[in-house]
Amino acid sequence: MDYTEITFDREAAVGILTLNNAGKINALSKQMIKEILQLLDQVAEDDTLKVLIIRSAGNHFCAGHYLAEMVDAGVKAYKSIFDQCTRMMMRLHEIPQVVIAQVQGIATAAGCQLAAWCDLIVAEEGARFSTPGVSIGLFCTTPMVAITRAIGRKAAMEMLVTGREFPAAEAKALGLVNRVVPLAELEATTRDLARQIAGASGFVLSIGKQGLYAQADMTDAQALHYAKHTIVMNNMAEDAQTGIKAFLEKRTPEWKNR
């Protein structure tokens, strides 16, 4: 389809989704959410893609929801916005590709949520993460879900009730961000990480990603039971046997992604 608020490109096995409304600080309008959802559905069906980078045009990652669409609307309208946004966030975990957020400038409210729902975050040194809804009478309850799972209750509570900006270095120390680099190195670092990940079997990356999220909230016994059966079936995969034999024979494996 023709997108108006996002763009999509690819480099070999790496897809690049760009939020493309810098004039509105890449706010998550209803149209942008719709376009992202449609693209994620297409990406999920593409077996040749192993990694998806989510980045933004302009100086900032995302300012959260487009608040102009949330003035004097009814319950039905608000429910529709948050139903679609929640579906978009969940889709980030459901797709088989590893998703990397490339963050510059601010990632605020639902923009912080979007980054946090990605599997990995690479941020530039000047990036700031915040959930400032409390200051406008709209507590960031949906971002709260991702933030709490990423950094724990105490730090999440401070972020949510103060609304203050957490600089990239502090966000990394808390576990929200994986890597912090100078702005000039942000794109290259993110692409290098994506290419490194894309060197693995797409089938195996999918097993690993889905497994991580599936077992995260299980008890230890449940998680080990799940992991045990998953790795047994993983051993039956063609790529697993290819990789094991290549390792033993000291050669580079040729993945079939199955």
C-alpha positions in Angstrom: 0.0 0.0 0.0 1.0 3.7 -0.2 2.0 4.9 3.2 1.6 8.6 4.2 3.1 8.6 7.7 5.7 5.8 7.6 8.2 4.5 5.0 9.7 1.1 4.6 13.0 0.0 3.1 15.1 -3.1 3.3 18.8 -4.1 3.2 19.1 -7.8 2.5 17.5 -9.5 5.6 17.0 -6.3 7.5 13.8 -4.2 7.2 13.7 -0.5 8.1 10.4 1.0 9.2 10.6 4.8 9.6 8.1 6.9 11.4 7.8 9.8 8.9 5.9 12.7 10.4 8.7 14.8 11.9 6.5 17.9 11.8 4.3 16.3 14.5 7.3 14.8 16.3 6.3 11.4 14.8 3.2 11.3 17.0 1.2 8.1 16.9 -1.9 9.3 15.0 -4.7 6.8 14.1 -3.3 6.8 10.6 0.2 6.1 11.6 -0.9 3.2 13.9 -3.0 1.8 11.1 0.0 1.9 8.7 2.4 0.3 11.2 0.0 -2.5 11.9 -0.4 -3.2 8.2 3.3 -3.2 7.7 4.0 -5.5 10.6 1.5 -8.0 9.2 3.4 -7.9 5.9 6.7 -8.2 7.6 5.5 -11.2 9.7 4.8 -13.1 6.4 8.2 -12.4 4.9 10.5 -15.3 5.6 13.4 -13.5 4.0 13.4 -10.8 6.7 15.1 -11.6 10.0 15.4 -8.2 11.7 13.2 -5.1 11.7 14.6 -1.7 12.7 12.1 1.0 13.8 13.5 4.5 13.4 12.2 8.0 12.9 12.6 11.0 10.6 13.7 14.2 12.2 15.3 15.0 15.5 13.0 12.9 17.7 11.8 9.3 17.9 8.2 9.7 19.0 6.1 12.1 21.1 3.5 9.6 22.0 -0.2 9.7 20.9 -1.4 12.5 18.7 -3.3 14.4 21.4 -5.3 16.5 19.0 -7.2 13.3 18.2 -8.1 12.8 21.8 -9.9 16.0 22.6 -13.7 15.9 23.4 -14.2 12.5 21.9 -16.4 9.7 23.3 -15.6 6.4 24.9 -16.0 4.6 21.6 -13.4 6.8 19.9 -11.0 6.5 22.8 -11.4 2.8 22.9 -10.8 2.5 19.2 -7.5 4.4 19.5 -6.2 2.3 22.4 -7.5 -1.0 21.0 -5.5 -0.3 17.8 -2.4 0.9 19.7 -2.4 -2.1 22.0 -2.7 -4.4 19.0 0.3 -2.7 17.4 2.4 -3.1 20.6 1.5 -6.7 20.9 2.3 -7.3 17.3 5.9 -6.3 17.9 6.3 -9.4 20.1 4.2 -11.6 17.9 6.2 -11.2 14.7 9.1 -13.6 14.2 11.6 -10.9 13.4 13.8 -9.3 16.1 12.8 -5.7 16.4 15.3 -3.0 17.2 14.3 0.6 18.2 16.7 3.2 16.9 16.1 6.2 19.2 17.2 9.8 18.9 15.8 12.8 20.8 12.6 12.1 22.9 10.7 8.9 23.3 7.7 10.1 25.2 4.6 8.4 26.6 3.3 6.0 23.9 6.6 6.7 22.1 8.5 5.4 25.1 6.1 2.4 25.1 6.8 1.8 21.5 10.6 1.7 22.1 10.2 -0.4 25.2 8.0 -3.0 23.4 10.8 -3.5 20.8 13.1 -6.4 21.5 16.2 -4.2 21.7 16.9 -0.4 21.9 19.9 1.5 20.6 19.8 5.1 21.7 22.0 8.1 21.0 23.6 9.9 24.0 21.1 12.7 23.9 18.0 10.5 23.8 15.5 10.9 26.6 12.7 8.6 27.8 9.7 9.6 29.7 6.0 8.9 30.6 4.7 12.4 31.4 1.0 11.7 31.2 0.6 12.5 34.9 1.3 16.2 34.1 -1.7 16.4 31.8 -4.1 14.4 33.9 -3.7 11.2 31.8 -1.6 8.6 33.7 0.5 6.5 31.3 -1.1 3.2 32.1 -0.5 1.6 28.8 3.2 2.6 28.6 3.3 1.4 32.3 3.0 -2.3 31.1 6.1 -2.2 29.0 8.1 0.0 31.3 7.5 -2.1 34.4 8.5 -5.3 32.5 11.7 -3.6 31.3 13.0 -1.8 34.4 11.2 -3.1 37.4 8.6 -1.6 39.7 10.6 1.0 41.7 12.2 2.7 38.7 8.9 2.4 36.7 7.0 4.0 39.5 9.4 7.0 39.6 9.2 7.4 35.8 5.4 7.2 35.9 4.6 9.5 38.8 7.2 12.2 38.2 7.0 12.3 34.4 10.7 13.3 34.3 12.9 12.6 31.4 15.4 9.7 31.9 18.5 10.4 29.8 19.9 7.5 27.7 22.7 6.6 30.1 20.3 6.3 33.0 17.8 4.3 30.9 20.6 1.9 30.0 21.7 1.5 33.6 18.1 0.6 34.4 17.9 -2.0 31.6 15.6 -0.2 29.3 18.3 0.5 26.7 20.8 -1.9 25.3 23.4 0.4 23.8 24.1 4.2 24.0 26.2 5.8 21.3 27.0 9.2 19.9 24.3 10.5 17.6 26.8 10.4 14.6 27.1 6.6 15.3 23.5 5.8 15.9 22.5 4.6 12.5 25.7 2.6 11.8 25.6 0.9 15.2 22.0 -0.1 14.8 22.6 -1.4 11.3 25.7 -3.4 12.5 23.7 -4.9 15.3 20.9 -5.8 12.9 23.2 -7.4 10.4 24.9 -9.4 13.2 21.6 -10.8 14.3 20.5 -11.4 10.7 23.5 -13.8 10.4 21.6 -16.4 12.3 18.8 -18.7 11.1 15.6 -16.8 10.9 13.7 -19.9 12.0 15.9 -20.2 15.1 15.6 -16.4 15.9 11.8 -16.8 15.8 11.9 -19.8 18.2 14.2 -17.8 20.6 12.1 -14.6 20.5 8.8 -16.3 21.1 10.3 -18.5 23.8 11.7 -15.6 25.7 8.4 -13.9 26.0 6.4 -17.1 26.6 8.5 -18.2 29.6 9.1 -14.8 31.1 6.1 -14.8 33.4 6.1 -18.6 34.2 7.3 -20.1 37.4 10.8 -21.6 37.2 9.5 -25.1 36.9 7.0 -24.1 34.1 9.7 -22.2 32.3 12.2 -25.1 32.4 9.5 -27.5 31.2 8.6 -25.2 28.3 12.2 -24.7 27.4 13.0 -28.4 27.6 10.3 -29.3 25.1 11.1 -26.3 22.9 14.8 -27.2 22.6 14.0 -30.9 21.8 11.9 -29.8 18.9 14.5 -27.2 17.9 17.0 -30.0 17.6 14.7 -31.6 15.0 14.9 -28.5 12.7 17.0 -28.7 9.6 18.9 -25.5 10.6 19.9 -27.0 14.0 21.3 -30.1 12.4 23.1 -27.9 9.8 24.6 -25.7 12.4 25.7 -28.5 14.7 27.4 -30.3 11.8 29.0 -27.1 10.5 30.4 -26.4 14.0 31.9 -29.9 14.3 33.3 -29.7 10.8 34.7 -26.1 11.4 32.8 -24.5 8.5 30.2 -21.8 8.1 26.6 -23.0 8.1 24.3 -22.3 5.2 20.9 -21.6 6.7 17.6 -22.8 5.1 15.5 -20.9 7.7 13.6 -24.0 8.6 
